[in-house]
């Protein structure tokens, strides 16, 4: 009887230890997820601040920079009706869509179209979907909806101070330091043409936007249900 009690006590202790380990593991996953979200949010805040400073320098007060993420309804009635824009800027020389990445390490071209290779400081490499590829359908949608005379362009914006961009990458993949020159170049390319009416362009874009809390929540739920492989390559949804 005494032996059976010892066995039972031992089993209970093992059960408690396993339960505690499972609980700690769950907390670790939650902390990792929260940390990833925090890193992304911090990167978007850096990009927003740099965009505002740069646009103020180029345009004075004649620009629109959307505050926060913008959802556009690019495919109503489909399984994924909305797409997420990290940063939308409207200027007298065009409408611009920016996809922000807070990646560290070296970013290099990949053998696969639409994919970049990120090489961590420890030398480990992984493939990630290019911000240009993520922006492609959003830019196409806006070009189809807006007047042809209004240029629509986009760029991938890498905000980490610890990122190094390979020289053979597209010139539409930028560090924060590259952003003023990139926008200045777009302004110079457009010079001599009729200025985009910023207020009119803003109203036209926001016609297709969903800014409701319910819409944002529904979008996040759809993203969570995406296949794992799609998430790994950073789908634009």
N, CA, C and O of each residue as an XYZ file, in Angstrom:
948
protein
N       0.834     -1.206      0.000
C       0.000      0.000      0.000
C       0.873      1.262      0.000
O       0.642      2.216     -0.743
N       1.902      1.214      0.888
C       2.824      2.345      0.964
C       3.533      2.566     -0.376
O       3.728      3.701     -0.811
N       3.916      1.450     -1.025
C       4.583      1.528     -2.330
C       3.649      2.144     -3.366
O       4.076      2.970     -4.172
N       2.396      1.754     -3.351
C       1.418      2.294     -4.301
C       1.228      3.800     -4.096
O       1.056      4.553     -5.054
N       1.261      4.228     -2.809
C       1.120      5.651     -2.526
C       2.314      6.433     -3.077
O       2.156      7.535     -3.602
N       3.521      5.843     -2.951
C       4.713      6.493     -3.491
C       4.623      6.643     -5.007
O       4.970      7.684     -5.564
N       4.146      5.573     -5.667
C       3.998      5.613     -7.128
C       2.994      6.695     -7.527
O       3.230      7.476     -8.449
N       1.869      6.722     -6.809
C       0.840      7.719     -7.115
C       1.375      9.133     -6.917
O       1.121     10.022     -7.729
N       2.126      9.332     -5.815
C       2.691     10.643     -5.533
C       3.685     11.060     -6.611
O       3.715     12.208     -7.055
N       4.496     10.086     -7.016
C       5.466     10.373     -8.085
C       4.774     10.732     -9.383
O       5.196     11.656    -10.078
N       3.719     10.016     -9.715
C       2.973     10.296    -10.942
C       2.335     11.667    -10.907
O       2.293     12.373    -11.915
N       1.829     12.047     -9.718
C       1.210     13.364     -9.573
C       2.235     14.468     -9.797
O       1.960     15.471    -10.456
N       3.438     14.259     -9.227
C       4.484     15.263     -9.390
C       4.915     15.401    -10.853
O       5.162     16.505    -11.338
N       5.002     14.264    -11.547
C       5.345     14.310    -12.971
C       4.269     15.058    -13.748
O       4.565     15.877    -14.617
N       3.000     14.756    -13.417
C       1.889     15.426    -14.094
C       1.952     16.938    -13.889
O       1.768     17.716    -14.825
N       2.223     17.344    -12.618
C       2.305     18.781    -12.317
C       3.463     19.437    -13.070
O       3.344     20.554    -13.573
N       4.591     18.713    -13.136
C       5.757     19.270    -13.831
C       5.477     19.448    -15.315
O       5.842     20.469    -15.898
N       4.829     18.455    -15.934
C       4.499     18.534    -17.359
C       3.513     19.653    -17.621
O       3.624     20.379    -18.609
N       2.542     19.785    -16.723
C       1.542     20.836    -16.886
C       2.194     22.213    -16.790
O       1.879     23.122    -17.557
N       3.124     22.347    -15.816
C       3.814     23.626    -15.648
C       4.665     23.938    -16.865
O       4.713     25.082    -17.316
N       5.349     22.910    -17.409
C       6.185     23.107    -18.594
C       5.345     23.526    -19.785
O       5.739     24.395    -20.562
N       4.169     22.896    -19.924
C       3.267     23.245    -21.025
C       2.805     24.687    -20.900
O       2.719     25.409    -21.893
N       2.503     25.111    -19.646
C       2.043     26.472    -19.418
C       3.143     27.480    -19.736
O       2.890     28.528    -20.331
N       4.384     27.140    -19.323
C       5.523     28.011    -19.609
C       5.786     28.101    -21.107
O       6.119     29.166    -21.628
N       5.630     26.959    -21.801
C       5.824     26.951    -23.250
C       4.804     27.823    -23.947
O       5.125     28.544    -24.891
N       3.563     27.751    -23.470
C       2.513     28.579    -24.052
C       2.806     30.053    -23.846
O       2.582     30.874    -24.736
N       3.320     30.388    -22.639
C       3.670     31.781    -22.372
C       4.811     32.240    -23.265
O       4.835     33.387    -23.709
N       5.763     31.340    -23.530
C       6.900     31.696    -24.385
C       6.438     32.009    -25.798
O       6.901     32.971    -26.411
N       5.514     31.186    -26.319
C       4.966     31.421    -27.656
C       4.253     32.755    -27.699
O       4.384     33.517    -28.656
N       3.486     33.030    -26.632
C       2.747     34.300    -26.575
C       3.707     35.478    -26.541
O       3.496     36.487    -27.215
N       4.785     35.336    -25.730
C       5.767     36.411    -25.638
C       6.460     36.624    -26.978
O       6.709     37.762    -27.376
N       6.776     35.519    -27.684
C       7.440     35.632    -28.987
C       6.540     36.331    -29.986
O       6.997     37.167    -30.765
N       5.234     35.983    -29.966
C       4.278     36.608    -30.865
C       4.162     38.092    -30.560
O       4.152     38.927    -31.465
N       4.072     38.417    -29.244
C       3.953     39.811    -28.840
C       5.208     40.584    -29.233
O       5.134     41.726    -29.687
N       6.369     39.938    -29.049
C       7.626     40.591    -29.406
C       7.678     40.879    -30.897
O       8.111     41.959    -31.300
N       7.242     39.928    -31.726
C       7.218     40.119    -33.173
C       6.293     41.268    -33.557
O       6.629     42.091    -34.409
N       5.123     41.315    -32.921
C       4.176     42.403    -33.190
C       4.761     43.748    -32.778
O       4.602     44.747    -33.481
N       5.441     43.764    -31.629
C       6.047     45.006    -31.141
C       7.130     45.502    -32.092
O       7.230     46.700    -32.359
N       7.942     44.576    -32.603
C       9.013     44.944    -33.538
C       8.414     45.542    -34.804
O       8.897     46.551    -35.317
N       7.351     44.902    -35.304
C       6.690     45.421    -36.500
C       6.096     46.796    -36.277
O       6.223     47.682    -37.121
N       5.440     46.973    -35.124
C       4.820     48.270    -34.814
C       5.879     49.360    -34.662
O       5.680     50.491    -35.105
N       7.005     49.015    -34.034
C       8.083     49.991    -33.870
C       8.647     50.406    -35.225
O       8.944     51.579    -35.451
N       8.792     49.428    -36.131
C       9.287     49.733    -37.470
C       8.351     50.635    -38.242
O       8.797     51.554    -38.929
N       7.060     50.384    -38.135
C       6.081     51.218    -38.846
C       6.061     52.642    -38.287
O       5.849     53.599    -39.032
N       6.284     52.783    -36.968
C       6.343     54.124    -36.371
C       7.549     54.898    -36.900
O       7.448     56.093    -37.180
N       8.689     54.218    -37.036
C       9.886     54.861    -37.594
C       9.644     55.306    -39.034
O      10.006     56.417    -39.421
N       9.027     54.426    -39.820
C       8.746     54.750    -41.220
C       7.787     55.926    -41.327
O       7.981     56.817    -42.153
N       6.751     55.928    -40.493
C       5.762     57.014    -40.531
C       6.421     58.354    -40.213
O       6.144     59.362    -40.864
N       7.290     58.355    -39.215
C       7.961     59.599    -38.832
C       8.877     60.098    -39.950
O       8.914     61.294    -40.237
N       9.614     59.182    -40.579
C      10.517     59.570    -41.662
C       9.736     60.065    -42.870
O      10.136     61.033    -43.517
N       8.630     59.411    -43.175
C       7.791     59.851    -44.282
C       7.249     61.255    -44.037
O       7.259     62.097    -44.935
N       6.780     61.500    -42.824
C       6.204     62.816    -42.523
C       7.263     63.912    -42.651
O       7.004     64.971    -43.224
N       8.444     63.653    -42.120
C       9.530     64.637    -42.203
C       9.920     64.907    -43.656
O      10.117     66.054    -44.056
N      10.029     63.828    -44.438
C      10.443     63.963    -45.839
C       9.386     64.682    -46.672
O       9.713     65.546    -47.485
N       8.124     64.328    -46.469
C       7.050     64.957    -47.229
C       6.900     66.432    -46.867
O       6.600     67.264    -47.724
N       7.110     66.743    -45.602
C       7.070     68.147    -45.179
C       8.170     68.931    -45.887
O       7.953     70.064    -46.315
N       9.348     68.329    -46.010
C      10.487     68.961    -46.684
C      10.189     69.191    -48.161
O      10.517     70.247    -48.702
N       9.568     68.212    -48.817
C       9.308     68.303    -50.256
C       8.056     69.101    -50.600
O       8.036     69.830    -51.592
N       7.015     68.966    -49.787
C       5.690     69.455    -50.186
C       5.127     70.545    -49.280
O       4.039     71.054    -49.552
N       5.821     70.916    -48.226
C       5.211     71.840    -47.274
C       4.044     71.159    -46.587
O       4.194     70.079    -46.014
N       2.888     71.787    -46.645
C       1.685     71.180    -46.050
C       0.792     70.505    -47.098
O      -0.275     69.989    -46.763
N       1.216     70.509    -48.341
C       0.373     69.982    -49.412
C       0.639     68.501    -49.656
O       1.170     68.118    -50.698
N       0.265     67.676    -48.683
C       0.365     66.224    -48.835
C      -0.603     65.567    -47.863
O      -1.100     66.205    -46.935
N      -0.866     64.268    -48.090
C      -1.684     63.487    -47.161
C      -0.920     62.218    -46.820
O      -0.513     61.472    -47.711
N      -0.726     61.976    -45.542
C      -0.096     60.745    -45.064
C      -1.076     60.069    -44.129
O      -1.380     60.585    -43.054
N      -1.569     58.912    -44.542
C      -2.587     58.227    -43.736
C      -1.978     57.789    -42.404
O      -0.860     57.276    -42.352
N      -2.726     58.000    -41.349
C      -2.266     57.590    -40.022
C      -2.581     56.115    -39.798
O      -3.747     55.726    -39.735
N      -1.550     55.309    -39.680
C      -1.749     53.888    -39.417
C      -2.004     53.087    -40.669
O      -1.998     53.608    -41.785
N      -2.228     51.800    -40.452
C      -2.487     50.877    -41.550
C      -3.822     51.191    -42.221
O      -4.788     51.584    -41.566
N      -3.854     51.010    -43.536
C      -5.078     51.261    -44.299
C      -5.504     49.981    -45.001
O      -4.707     49.344    -45.688
N      -6.762     49.613    -44.823
C      -7.317     48.465    -45.547
C      -8.059     48.966    -46.779
O      -8.906     49.853    -46.681
N      -7.740     48.397    -47.938
C      -8.510     48.724    -49.133
C      -9.292     47.488    -49.569
O      -8.786     46.366    -49.530
N     -10.520     47.718    -49.979
C     -11.380     46.627    -50.448
C     -11.117     46.433    -51.936
O     -11.782     47.029    -52.783
N     -10.142     45.597    -52.234
C      -9.720     45.441    -53.619
C     -10.428     44.291    -54.331
O     -10.355     44.186    -55.556
N     -11.117     43.422    -53.574
C     -11.776     42.273    -54.202
C     -13.059     41.925    -53.453
O     -13.144     40.858    -52.845
N     -14.069     42.819    -53.486
C     -15.323     42.556    -52.766
C     -15.971     41.249    -53.204
O     -15.984     40.908    -54.387
N     -16.508     40.526    -52.223
C     -17.213     39.289    -52.529
C     -16.327     38.066    -52.640
O     -16.832     36.961    -52.839
N     -14.999     38.235    -52.513
C     -14.084     37.093    -52.580
C     -13.695     36.659    -51.164
O     -14.087     37.287    -50.181
N     -12.918     35.577    -51.077
C     -12.477     35.075    -49.774
C     -11.575     36.075    -49.063
O     -11.559     36.129    -47.833
N     -10.820     36.874    -49.830
C      -9.923     37.867    -49.249
C     -10.205     39.231    -49.889
O      -9.483     39.663    -50.788
N     -11.255     39.900    -49.420
C     -11.683     41.150    -50.080
C     -10.795     42.349    -49.777
O     -10.833     43.337    -50.510
N      -9.993     42.286    -48.712
C      -9.200     43.448    -48.310
C      -7.705     43.181    -48.398
O      -7.248     42.050    -48.233
N      -6.955     44.245    -48.661
C      -5.499     44.206    -48.643
C      -5.004     45.299    -47.716
O      -5.635     46.349    -47.595
N      -3.881     45.060    -47.064
C      -3.374     45.963    -46.039
C      -2.224     46.807    -46.572
O      -1.234     46.274    -47.073
N      -2.359     48.127    -46.462
C      -1.306     49.057    -46.860
C      -0.660     49.606    -45.589
O      -1.339     50.192    -44.745
N       0.647     49.417    -45.455
C       1.339     49.917    -44.260
C       1.326     51.441    -44.214
O       1.025     52.035    -43.178
N       1.654     52.075    -45.351
C       1.727     53.536    -45.402
C       1.221     54.017    -46.761
O       1.656     53.532    -47.806
N       0.305     54.968    -46.732
C      -0.201     55.599    -47.945
C       0.155     57.081    -47.900
O      -0.197     57.787    -46.955
N       0.859     57.544    -48.937
C       1.212     58.963    -49.044
C       0.685     59.503    -50.363
O       0.887     58.899    -51.417
N       0.008     60.645    -50.299
C      -0.509     61.302    -51.501
C       0.139     62.675    -51.598
O       0.081     63.469    -50.658
N       0.756     62.947    -52.743
C       1.504     64.181    -52.950
C       1.087     64.824    -54.270
O       0.373     64.200    -55.055
N       1.518     66.059    -54.531
C       1.221     66.675    -55.826
C       1.893     65.961    -57.005
O       1.566     66.228    -58.161
N       2.829     65.057    -56.713
C       3.515     64.345    -57.804
C       3.240     62.849    -57.802
O       3.948     62.094    -58.469
N       2.213     62.401    -57.059
C       1.844     60.995    -57.144
C       1.281     60.413    -55.867
O       1.306     61.031    -54.803
N       0.770     59.195    -56.012
C       0.222     58.413    -54.896
C       1.205     57.272    -54.629
O       1.597     56.554    -55.549
N       1.600     57.110    -53.358
C       2.665     56.159    -53.039
C       2.240     55.183    -51.944
O       1.641     55.564    -50.938
N       2.569     53.917    -52.174
C       2.257     52.830    -51.244
C       3.582     52.257    -50.735
O       4.440     51.863    -51.525
N       3.740     52.214    -49.418
C       4.980     51.715    -48.826
C       4.700     50.484    -47.966
O       3.765     50.463    -47.165
N       5.522     49.474    -48.148
C       5.490     48.268    -47.317
C       6.727     48.298    -46.427
O       7.855     48.328    -46.919
N       6.508     48.289    -45.108
C       7.606     48.437    -44.160
C       8.081     47.084    -43.639
O       7.275     46.207    -43.325
N       9.405     46.928    -43.552
C      10.013     45.736    -42.979
C      11.057     46.140    -41.948
O      11.930     46.965    -42.218
N      10.956     45.547    -40.765
C      11.933     45.809    -39.709
C      12.882     44.608    -39.611
O      13.070     44.027    -38.542
N      13.474     44.257    -40.759
C      14.385     43.108    -40.812
C      15.809     43.573    -40.562
O      16.213     44.630    -41.047
N      16.568     42.795    -39.813
C      17.992     43.055    -39.657
C      18.774     42.044    -40.501
O      18.207     41.079    -41.013
N      20.086     42.280    -40.639
C      20.905     41.376    -41.440
C      21.061     41.869    -42.867
O      20.716     43.007    -43.187
N      21.583     41.004    -43.715
C      21.791     41.349    -45.121
C      20.605     40.871    -45.946
O      20.144     39.741    -45.786
N      20.115     41.728    -46.823
C      18.992     41.400    -47.707
C      19.528     41.310    -49.124
O      20.098     42.269    -49.646
N      19.342     40.151    -49.741
C      19.919     39.895    -51.060
C      18.849     39.363    -52.011
O      17.812     38.868    -51.569
N      19.102     39.466    -53.316
C      18.172     38.870    -54.276
C      18.132     37.348    -54.110
O      19.050     36.739    -53.561
N      17.053     36.763    -54.595
C      16.892     35.310    -54.551
C      16.761     34.784    -55.972
O      16.503     35.542    -56.907
N      16.942     33.476    -56.123
C      16.738     32.850    -57.427
C      15.261     32.751    -57.786
O      14.911     32.553    -58.949
N      14.393     32.891    -56.779
C      12.946     32.789    -57.000
C      12.352     34.182    -57.219
O      12.607     35.084    -56.420
N      11.581     34.374    -58.264
C      10.948     35.680    -58.502
C      10.061     36.081    -57.329
O       9.318     35.261    -56.790
N      10.148     37.350    -56.941
C       9.292     37.859    -55.883
C       9.755     37.516    -54.470
O       9.063     37.819    -53.498
N      10.925     36.884    -54.353
C      11.432     36.449    -53.057
C      12.788     37.095    -52.793
O      13.602     37.248    -53.704
N      13.021     37.471    -51.542
C      14.317     37.978    -51.105
C      14.936     36.984    -50.127
O      14.228     36.228    -49.462
N      16.247     36.994    -50.047
C      16.950     36.169    -49.066
C      17.498     37.066    -47.970
O      18.250     38.006    -48.229
N      17.108     36.760    -46.750
C      17.619     37.505    -45.595
C      18.660     36.643    -44.893
O      18.391     35.500    -44.523
N      19.855     37.209    -44.714
C      20.959     36.490    -44.087
C      21.216     37.115    -42.726
O      21.618     38.274    -42.624
N      20.979     36.331    -41.685
C      21.119     36.823    -40.314
C      22.596     37.008    -39.955
O      23.468     36.483    -40.648
N      22.881     37.744    -38.888
C      24.271     37.926    -38.460
C      25.018     36.624    -38.206
O      26.240     36.573    -38.344
N      24.283     35.553    -37.829
C      24.936     34.263    -37.598
C      25.126     33.453    -38.882
O      25.586     32.313    -38.835
N      24.775     34.037    -40.019
C      24.958     33.377    -41.306
C      23.775     32.554    -41.779
O      23.778     32.064    -42.908
N      22.757     32.392    -40.933
C      21.582     31.617    -41.324
C      20.745     32.410    -42.328
O      20.472     33.594    -42.130
N      20.344     31.739    -43.404
C      19.585     32.400    -44.471
C      18.152     31.869    -44.521
O      17.913     30.682    -44.300
N      17.210     32.754    -44.812
C      15.832     32.315    -45.040
C      15.215     33.195    -46.109
O      15.575     34.362    -46.259
N      14.277     32.618    -46.851
C      13.621     33.328    -47.946
C      12.345     34.000    -47.448
O      11.585     33.429    -46.666
N      12.130     35.226    -47.921
C      10.957     35.992    -47.521
C      10.375     36.698    -48.745
O      11.092     37.048    -49.683
N       9.078     36.895    -48.709
C       8.429     37.552    -49.839
C       8.860     39.008    -49.913
O       8.890     39.708    -48.901
N       9.190     39.454    -51.105
C       9.656     40.820    -51.297
C       8.528     41.820    -51.054
O       7.389     41.566    -51.445
N       8.824     42.944    -50.419
C       7.804     43.995    -50.262
C       7.258     44.475    -51.603
O       6.093     44.863    -51.697
N       8.086     44.451    -52.629
C       7.606     44.850    -53.964
C       6.510     43.903    -54.430
O       5.503     44.333    -54.991
N       6.712     42.618    -54.195
C       5.698     41.624    -54.573
C       4.432     41.807    -53.736
O       3.320     41.669    -54.246
N       4.604     42.117    -52.459
C       3.451     42.342    -51.595
C       2.625     43.542    -52.060
O       1.401     43.557    -51.932
N       3.309     44.534    -52.594
C       2.629     45.767    -53.019
C       1.987     45.657    -54.397
O       1.143     46.478    -54.756
N       2.380     44.653    -55.163
C       2.032     44.615    -56.582
C       0.527     44.726    -56.833
O       0.101     45.559    -57.633
N      -0.280     43.907    -56.168
C      -1.724     43.910    -56.430
C      -2.388     45.192    -55.913
O      -3.371     45.664    -56.485
N      -1.840     45.748    -54.827
C      -2.413     46.985    -54.281
C      -2.201     48.144    -55.255
O      -3.107     48.936    -55.513
N      -0.992     48.221    -55.784
C      -0.676     49.289    -56.740
C      -1.503     49.119    -58.012
O      -2.028     50.091    -58.554
N      -1.615     47.875    -58.482
C      -2.413     47.624    -59.679
C      -3.859     48.047    -59.457
O      -4.466     48.665    -60.332
N      -4.414     47.720    -58.298
C      -5.793     48.087    -57.993
C      -5.970     49.597    -58.002
O      -6.913     50.108    -58.608
N      -5.071     50.317    -57.334
C      -5.198     51.780    -57.277
C      -5.030     52.409    -58.656
O      -5.707     53.386    -58.977
N      -4.145     51.864    -59.466
C      -3.980     52.385    -60.829
C      -5.253     52.194    -61.649
O      -5.600     53.029    -62.484
N      -5.935     51.089    -61.401
C      -7.167     50.817    -62.157
C      -8.302     51.731    -61.719
O      -9.183     52.042    -62.520
N      -8.299     52.169    -60.453
C      -9.401     52.972    -59.936
C      -9.183     54.473    -60.091
O     -10.146     55.225    -60.240
N      -7.941     54.913    -60.057
C      -7.649     56.348    -60.082
C      -7.432     56.840    -61.510
O      -7.136     56.039    -62.397
N      -7.572     58.133    -61.744
C      -7.317     58.673    -63.084
C      -5.909     58.342    -63.567
O      -4.954     58.373    -62.791
N      -5.791     58.032    -64.825
C      -4.511     57.608    -65.394
C      -3.427     58.675    -65.245
O      -2.241     58.351    -65.186
N      -3.826     59.927    -65.184
C      -2.831     61.002    -65.095
C      -2.174     61.078    -63.715
O      -1.169     61.770    -63.554
N      -2.721     60.381    -62.722
C      -2.122     60.371    -61.390
C      -1.183     59.176    -61.262
O      -1.646     58.036    -61.297
N       0.110     59.398    -61.118
C       1.029     58.267    -60.970
C       0.792     57.528    -59.647
O       0.554     58.145    -58.608
N       0.862     56.208    -59.711
C       0.790     55.382    -58.500
C       2.048     54.513    -58.478
O       2.319     53.789    -59.436
N       2.808     54.582    -57.398
C       4.045     53.810    -57.293
C       4.195     53.311    -55.866
O       3.468     53.732    -54.966
N       5.146     52.410    -55.672
C       5.356     51.861    -54.334
C       6.800     51.493    -54.099
O       7.611     51.442    -55.024
N       7.106     51.237    -52.834
C       8.463     50.858    -52.461
C       8.423     50.023    -51.197
O       7.475     50.092    -50.415
N       9.470     49.232    -51.012
C       9.673     48.511    -49.761
C      10.639     49.318    -48.913
O      11.694     49.738    -49.388
N      10.273     49.533    -47.657
C      11.057     50.399    -46.786
C      11.601     49.574    -45.613
O      10.842     49.094    -44.771
N      12.934     49.418    -45.577
C      13.592     48.667    -44.505
C      14.071     49.652    -43.446
O      14.879     50.534    -43.737
N      13.578     49.507    -42.220
C      13.784     50.545    -41.213
C      14.840     50.213    -40.166
O      15.264     51.099    -39.425
N      15.271     48.965    -40.088
C      16.243     48.605    -39.054
C      17.603     49.245    -39.345
O      18.050     49.239    -40.492
N      18.267     49.799    -38.323
C      19.627     50.334    -38.528
C      20.650     49.227    -38.768
O      21.790     49.498    -39.145
N      20.237     47.978    -38.547
C      21.139     46.843    -38.703
C      20.876     46.078    -39.997
O      21.250     44.911    -40.112
N      20.239     46.720    -40.965
C      19.985     46.071    -42.245
C      21.003     46.563    -43.275
O      21.394     47.730    -43.273
N      21.421     45.652    -44.151
C      22.342     45.980    -45.249
C      21.699     45.478    -46.537
O      21.418     44.287    -46.670
N      21.466     46.383    -47.486
C      20.807     46.019    -48.741
C      21.848     45.714    -49.807
O      22.787     46.484    -50.009
N      21.676     44.594    -50.482
C      22.579     44.185    -51.560
C      22.484     45.194    -52.707
O      21.385     45.642    -53.033
N      23.608     45.561    -53.325
C      23.569     46.589    -54.388
C      22.772     46.175    -55.620
O      22.368     47.037    -56.400
N      22.532     44.871    -55.817
C      21.785     44.439    -56.997
C      20.279     44.395    -56.772
O      19.531     44.021    -57.675
N      19.831     44.772    -55.589
C      18.389     44.822    -55.335
C      17.747     45.951    -56.139
O      18.417     46.898    -56.551
N      16.453     45.833    -56.350
C      15.692     46.891    -57.018
C      15.865     48.215    -56.284
O      15.968     48.243    -55.057
N      15.897     49.297    -57.030
C      15.997     50.623    -56.420
C      14.705     51.018    -55.702
O      14.660     52.058    -55.045
N      13.658     50.202    -55.821
C      12.427     50.435    -55.070
C      12.446     49.726    -53.712
O      11.430     49.683    -53.019
N      13.597     49.174    -53.335
C      13.805     48.637    -51.998
C      14.764     49.590    -51.285
O      15.917     49.735    -51.691
N      14.288     50.230    -50.233
C      14.987     51.369    -49.646
C      15.281     51.172    -48.165
O      14.546     50.489    -47.451
N      16.368     51.783    -47.725
C      16.574     51.993    -46.299
C      15.923     53.322    -45.943
O      15.533     54.076    -46.834
N      15.801     53.619    -44.653
C      15.236     54.910    -44.252
C      16.048     56.071    -44.820
O      15.494     57.098    -45.212
N      17.366     55.893    -44.858
C      18.228     56.965    -45.367
C      18.013     57.217    -46.856
O      18.255     58.322    -47.342
N      17.551     56.176    -47.594
C      17.322     56.308    -49.039
C      16.019     57.040    -49.367
O      15.851     57.554    -50.473
N      15.106     57.084    -48.407
C      13.748     57.558    -48.694
C      13.694     58.992    -49.240
O      13.009     59.215    -50.238
N      14.377     59.969    -48.641
C      14.277     61.338    -49.190
C      14.726     61.425    -50.645
O      14.085     62.103    -51.448
N      15.814     60.750    -50.991
C      16.291     60.800    -52.379
C      15.288     60.135    -53.319
O      15.050     60.628    -54.422
N      14.696     59.009    -52.885
C      13.731     58.293    -53.735
C      12.522     59.179    -54.027
O      12.096     59.287    -55.177
N      11.973     59.805    -53.003
C      10.813     60.666    -53.204
C      11.181     61.921    -53.994
O      10.399     62.388    -54.823
N      12.349     62.456    -53.741
C      12.801     63.626    -54.503
C      12.925     63.289    -55.985
O      12.591     64.107    -56.842
N      13.402     62.088    -56.285
C      13.517     61.645    -57.678
C      12.145     61.526    -58.330
O      11.967     61.906    -59.487
N      11.166     60.994    -57.578
C       9.804     60.897    -58.111
C       9.238     62.287    -58.394
O       8.541     62.494    -59.388
N       9.544     63.227    -57.516
C       9.086     64.608    -57.710
C       9.706     65.202    -58.977
O       9.024     65.861    -59.761
N      11.005     64.961    -59.168
C      11.702     65.495    -60.346
C      11.163     64.878    -61.638
O      11.031     65.572    -62.646
N      10.851     63.573    -61.614
C      10.318     62.894    -62.795
C       8.974     63.479    -63.221
O       8.642     63.495    -64.406
N       8.206     63.959    -62.247
C       6.848     64.433    -62.532
C       6.813     65.922    -62.895
O       5.788     66.431    -63.347
N       7.917     66.602    -62.697
C       7.946     68.058    -62.886
C       7.475     68.450    -64.296
O       7.823     67.793    -65.277
N       6.682     69.525    -64.384
C       6.178     69.992    -65.667
C       4.798     69.468    -65.997
O       4.189     69.919    -66.967
N       4.281     68.518    -65.209
C       2.937     67.981    -65.450
C       1.971     68.572    -64.434
O       2.406     69.083    -63.402
N       0.656     68.514    -64.705
C      -0.323     69.095    -63.768
C      -0.234     68.421    -62.398
O      -0.158     67.195    -62.312
N      -0.243     69.206    -61.346
C      -0.132     68.663    -59.992
C      -1.347     67.808    -59.646
O      -2.474     68.122    -60.029
N      -1.103     66.738    -58.925
C      -2.191     65.909    -58.407
C      -2.934     66.716    -57.342
O      -2.314     67.314    -56.462
N      -4.255     66.727    -57.426
C      -5.072     67.375    -56.406
C      -5.097     66.442    -55.189
O      -5.771     65.412    -55.201
N      -4.358     66.813    -54.146
C      -4.183     65.921    -52.996
C      -5.513     65.586    -52.329
O      -5.768     64.425    -52.011
N      -6.362     66.590    -52.115
C      -7.647     66.352    -51.450
C      -8.539     65.440    -52.285
O      -9.207     64.555    -51.751
N      -8.546     65.661    -53.596
C      -9.372     64.837    -54.483
C      -8.849     63.405    -54.537
O      -9.634     62.456    -54.531
N      -7.523     63.246    -54.590
C      -6.935     61.908    -54.638
C      -7.183     61.163    -53.323
O      -7.452     59.961    -53.324
N      -7.092     61.876    -52.219
C      -7.372     61.260    -50.909
C      -8.798     60.726    -50.868
O      -9.030     59.588    -50.458
N      -9.747     61.545    -51.293
C     -11.149     61.119    -51.280
C     -11.355     59.914    -52.186
O     -12.108     59.001    -51.849
N     -10.683     59.909    -53.342
C     -10.839     58.809    -54.293
C     -10.303     57.503    -53.721
O     -10.929     56.455    -53.881
N      -9.142     57.554    -53.051
C      -8.567     56.335    -52.465
C      -9.424     55.835    -51.310
O      -9.699     54.640    -51.204
N      -9.844     56.750    -50.450
C     -10.600     56.344    -49.259
C     -11.991     55.815    -49.594
O     -12.644     55.204    -48.747
N     -12.445     56.046    -50.821
C     -13.711     55.430    -51.263
C     -13.629     53.909    -51.189
O     -14.642     53.239    -50.991
N     -12.420     53.364    -51.349
C     -12.218     51.914    -51.372
C     -11.622     51.389    -50.068
O     -11.208     50.233    -49.990
N     -11.581     52.244    -49.048
C     -10.957     51.864    -47.782
C     -11.999     51.396    -46.774
O     -13.147     51.843    -46.783
N     -11.573     50.495    -45.914
C     -12.391     50.061    -44.786
C     -11.636     50.450    -43.521
O     -10.628     49.830    -43.181
N     -12.119     51.470    -42.830
C     -11.430     51.965    -41.638
C     -12.177     51.582    -40.357
O     -11.824     52.044    -39.272
N     -13.204     50.743    -40.478
C     -13.987     50.357    -39.302
C     -13.227     49.336    -38.459
O     -12.425     48.559    -38.978
N     -13.492     49.351    -37.142
C     -12.866     48.383    -36.239
C     -13.285     46.960    -36.615
O     -12.489     46.027    -36.516
N     -14.533     46.801    -37.044
C     -15.018     45.477    -37.438
C     -14.282     44.971    -38.680
O     -13.937     43.794    -38.781
N     -14.051     45.888    -39.619
C     -13.345     45.501    -40.834
C     -11.915     45.074    -40.559
O     -11.427     44.093    -41.121
N     -11.243     45.828    -39.680
C      -9.861     45.491    -39.321
C      -9.812     44.130    -38.633
O      -8.939     43.313    -38.929
N     -10.755     43.883    -37.706
C     -10.781     42.611    -36.997
C     -11.037     41.451    -37.951
O     -10.392     40.407    -37.851
N     -11.984     41.633    -38.882
C     -12.281     40.578    -39.854
C     -11.067     40.294    -40.738
O     -10.796     39.143    -41.083
N     -10.348     41.342    -41.098
C      -9.138     41.178    -41.907
C      -8.097     40.355    -41.152
O      -7.491     39.448    -41.723
N      -7.885     40.666    -39.871
C      -6.900     39.944    -39.068
C      -7.273     38.468    -38.930
O      -6.404     37.596    -38.950
N      -8.562     38.197    -38.791
C      -9.027     36.802    -38.696
C      -8.720     36.056    -39.991
O      -8.280     34.907    -39.963
N      -8.957     36.719    -41.133
C      -8.673     36.072    -42.429
C      -7.183     35.781    -42.572
O      -6.795     34.727    -43.076
N      -6.348     36.723    -42.125
C      -4.897     36.531    -42.225
C      -4.463     35.325    -41.407
O      -3.631     34.537    -41.856
N      -5.027     35.175    -40.199
C      -4.658     34.054    -39.340
C      -5.035     32.715    -39.954
O      -4.420     31.694    -39.646
N      -6.043     32.713    -40.822
C      -6.504     31.466    -41.430
C      -5.758     31.115    -42.703
O      -6.001     30.063    -43.294
N      -4.851     31.985    -43.131
C      -4.092     31.693    -44.350
C      -3.249     30.446    -44.151
O      -2.824     30.163    -43.031
N      -2.995     29.686    -45.231
C      -2.104     28.534    -45.124
C      -0.738     28.949    -44.604
O      -0.279     30.060    -44.870
N      -0.088     28.057    -43.863
C       1.204     28.352    -43.248
C       2.220     28.805    -44.281
O       2.964     29.754    -44.033
N       2.267     28.146    -45.442
C       3.272     28.487    -46.450
C       3.081     29.915    -46.945
O       4.055     30.606    -47.245
N       1.819     30.363    -47.031
C       1.551     31.726    -47.469
C       2.056     32.717    -46.433
O       2.626     33.752    -46.779
N       1.843     32.396    -45.154
C       2.318     33.280    -44.096
C       3.834     33.375    -44.109
O       4.398     34.448    -43.892
N       4.488     32.258    -44.362
C       5.946     32.267    -44.375
C       6.499     33.212    -45.418
O       7.567     33.792    -45.224
N       5.787     33.378    -46.528
C       6.241     34.267    -47.570
C       5.550     35.630    -47.506
O       5.511     36.371    -48.488
N       4.994     35.946    -46.300
C       4.519     37.309    -46.027
C       3.484     37.792    -47.036
O       3.715     38.763    -47.756
N       2.345     37.111    -47.083
C       1.321     37.490    -48.051
C       0.894     38.939    -47.878
O       0.925     39.477    -46.771
N       0.491     39.574    -48.992
C       0.091     40.975    -48.938
C      -1.235     41.155    -48.226
O      -1.588     42.284    -47.884
N      -1.976     40.098    -47.990
C      -3.259     40.256    -47.309
C      -3.065     40.635    -45.848
O      -4.043     40.809    -45.121
